[in-house]
Amino acid sequence: MAYVQIDGVKYEKELLDLAELHTTGRGEGKISADEAKLLIESAQDGVQVTEIELSTLHYIRKNFEFTDKAAAYFDAELATLGQKG
C-alpha cells in the first residue's frame, strides 16, 4: 500500500488518486454518488477499514467537491465506518 503525507499526516495514495480522477478531466468536477460509492468500496477492500483509510476518506470529504446526493451518501457511510472502528 502506498501512502502520501500531507501536512505531516499519512493518507492512502490510492484513495486520493481515485478522488482526483473523479474530479478532473470530465463532468462538473464533483464526485458523483456512484463515484462516492467506489471510494467507500475501495476503502473496504481489506478485512476492515484502517485508521489511515478512514482519515483519507475524511480528508477527501473536506477537500473535494461532492454532488448533494454523493455528499449525503458519503457522510452516512463515514458515520457508519467511524462506529465500526
C-alpha positions in Angstrom: 0.0 0.0 0.0 1.3 3.4 -1.0 0.9 6.4 1.2 1.4 10.2 0.9 2.0 12.7 3.6 0.0 16.0 3.6 0.8 18.5 6.4 2.5 15.7 8.3 -0.5 13.3 8.2 -0.3 10.0 6.3 -3.0 9.2 3.8 -3.7 6.4 1.4 -2.5 7.3 -2.1 -4.9 5.0 -3.9 -8.0 6.7 -2.4 -6.6 10.2 -3.1 -5.8 9.3 -6.7 -9.3 7.9 -7.1 -10.9 11.1 -5.8 -8.6 13.2 -8.1 -9.5 11.0 -11.1 -13.2 11.6 -10.4 -12.9 15.4 -10.1 -10.7 16.1 -13.2 -11.0 15.7 -16.9 -14.7 15.5 -17.5 -18.1 16.2 -15.8 -18.7 19.0 -13.4 -15.6 18.4 -11.3 -17.6 17.0 -8.4 -17.7 13.5 -7.0 -21.0 11.8 -8.0 -22.9 9.3 -5.9 -21.6 6.4 -8.0 -18.0 7.7 -7.6 -18.6 8.2 -3.8 -19.7 4.5 -3.6 -16.5 3.5 -5.4 -14.4 5.4 -2.9 -16.1 3.7 0.0 -15.8 0.3 -1.6 -12.1 0.9 -2.3 -11.6 1.7 1.4 -13.4 -1.5 2.4 -11.1 -3.7 0.2 -9.5 -5.4 3.2 -10.6 -7.1 6.4 -11.5 -3.8 7.9 -11.2 -0.1 7.1 -7.9 1.1 8.6 -7.4 4.3 10.5 -5.4 5.7 7.6 -8.2 4.8 5.1 -10.8 6.4 7.4 -8.6 9.6 7.8 -8.2 9.6 4.0 -11.9 9.5 3.4 -12.4 12.4 5.9 -9.7 14.3 4.0 -11.4 13.7 0.7 -14.7 14.8 2.1 -13.2 18.0 3.4 -11.1 18.8 0.3 -13.1 17.6 -2.7 -16.4 18.7 -4.0 -19.4 16.3 -4.0 -22.8 16.5 -5.6 -25.6 16.8 -3.0 -26.6 13.2 -3.4 -23.0 12.0 -3.1 -22.4 14.1 -0.1 -25.4 12.6 1.7 -24.3 9.1 0.9 -20.6 9.7 1.8 -21.4 11.3 5.1 -23.8 8.5 6.1 -21.1 5.9 5.2 -18.4 7.8 7.0 -20.5 7.9 10.2 -21.1 4.1 9.9 -17.4 3.4 9.3 -16.4 5.5 12.2 -18.5 3.5 14.5 -17.1 0.2 13.3 -13.5 1.1 14.3 
